[in-house]
Amino acid sequence: SRAVSRTPSAHAPCARARPSRVCRCALLGLCCAAGCHIGSAIEQRRRVPMVGIGGKPANAHDATVPTIAISVFFTVDGMNLADVKLPLDATVRHLASTVAKAALRARKAAFPTAPRLSFNGEELLHSKTLEEAGLVDGAELLADAYPTVVTASSDGFARLWNAETGECEKILGGHTGPLLSAAFSPDSKLVATSSEDKTVKLWSPVNGECWQTLRGHHDTVNSSSFSPDGMWLVTASNDALAKVWSSKTGRCQATLEGHGEPVFTASFSPDGAHAVTMSQDGKAKVWDPKTGVLLRTVHENSASMYQTSFAPDGRLFVIAPGDFTAQVCDMASGRCERVLKGHSAIVVFACFAPAACALIYPRRSPSLRSGSRSPSPIRGPDASTTANMPSVCSWGASSQSPMNTRDLVATRRSCPEEPVHATS
């Protein structure tokens, strides 16, 4: 060390470096003129990062926690939604969110909120860890959707709620003014929010991202409503106009002009062939939504600002009572079951998602093969059933509501073990 020059240079070792530390030249990747043998030290400090949850580097704790593989299937038809690997200390909520994102990426299903997961006929609490829930490697779970409520508030935000637990799942923020309404598309793929900032925004309830911003009104937009097929949207504004938009492109298809006062509400008829608007002038007008032609005028009282929305199965309804909350009530008893708190201003609109879960693309009828075993926790559907299966699994639109998890598991146990394999 005495032969080494004290003049600083790029190849000289760090003069003040402690013996246990690596000298500066080693960090620069240079050859040390002082003969500092740091190659072994670098190898000792070099570690290959572990991949943890979501592709992020795992910490030292993750390396000691066992990881299990879990397969999740759709309750409605037994479709495999996702195969995931998570550590035992991950929560059921994290598992549910991972499944929802994987199902959306694979274009299999869209869950407005984190799905309900069941194992061996028992619903899993989102607050528990996988270990506390009793999950083991190779576990097969069933997933279906919770009833979902969207609320709009004067605080400028819309919120998505789990109607059974009362938890806020997502906050939709982006408007520059108070909100006046929020509505789900029939397949639950989109949420439309209308605001005093003269715009309507279309959101994805799955990831909370804004897909489209509809601009064209010259005053506050009071309400928005989807057509039954979800392809069109009709909006009502204080500029005395209603407009029909394409939910796919965001372009204005027709302008409904004829009211002399602000238009409060606008909606489609159940068959989508007509649009009905109600205005402060006390008139209801019926329009052709494709051409914008006025068909007839009916004198009626204007609708109430705070509307009521029913759950798809009819058991619950949600109201905006005029304070900072929305209330989920039981249809049979009329009692309030849940109070949805979180807004910082008056809630002016609340409605249920019309579909528990939307299948994004229809699947081809599966072919049945004998001699192979289905990986699904339920029996594969037969060809006649799947051929008539709609691309959107709606709790309200179908004549046969999908079975809940317990009924589905019970059905499987009561059915004979028939080896059926469904392929797309």
Secondary structure as UniProt FT lines:
FT   TURN            2..3
FT   TURN            10..11
FT   TURN            15..16
FT   TURN            19..20
FT   HELIX           24..27
FT   TURN            28..29
FT   TURN            33..34
FT   HELIX           39..45
FT   STRAND          50..51
FT   HELIX           53..55
FT   STRAND          57..58
FT   HELIX           60..64
FT   STRAND          67..74
FT   TURN            75..77
FT   STRAND          80..87
FT   TURN            88..89
FT   HELIX           92..105
FT   TURN            106..107
FT   STRAND          116..119
FT   TURN            120..121
FT   STRAND          122..123
FT   TURN            126..127
FT   TURN            130..134
FT   TURN            137..138
FT   STRAND          139..144
FT   STRAND          148..153
FT   TURN            154..155
FT   STRAND          157..162
FT   TURN            163..165
FT   STRAND          168..173
FT   STRAND          179..184
FT   TURN            186..187
FT   STRAND          191..195
FT   TURN            196..197
FT   STRAND          199..203
FT   TURN            205..207
FT   STRAND          210..215
FT   STRAND          221..226
FT   TURN            228..229
FT   STRAND          232..237
FT   TURN            238..239
FT   STRAND          241..246
FT   TURN            247..249
FT   STRAND          252..257
FT   STRAND          263..268
FT   TURN            270..271
FT   STRAND          275..279
FT   TURN            280..281
FT   STRAND          283..287
FT   TURN            289..291
FT   STRAND          294..299
FT   STRAND          308..310
FT   TURN            312..313
FT   STRAND          316..319
FT   STRAND          326..330
FT   TURN            331..333
FT   STRAND          336..340
FT   STRAND          347..352
FT   STRAND          357..358
FT   STRAND          367..369
FT   TURN            370..371
FT   HELIX           383..387
FT   TURN            395..397
FT   HELIX           405..414
FT   STRAND          421..423
//
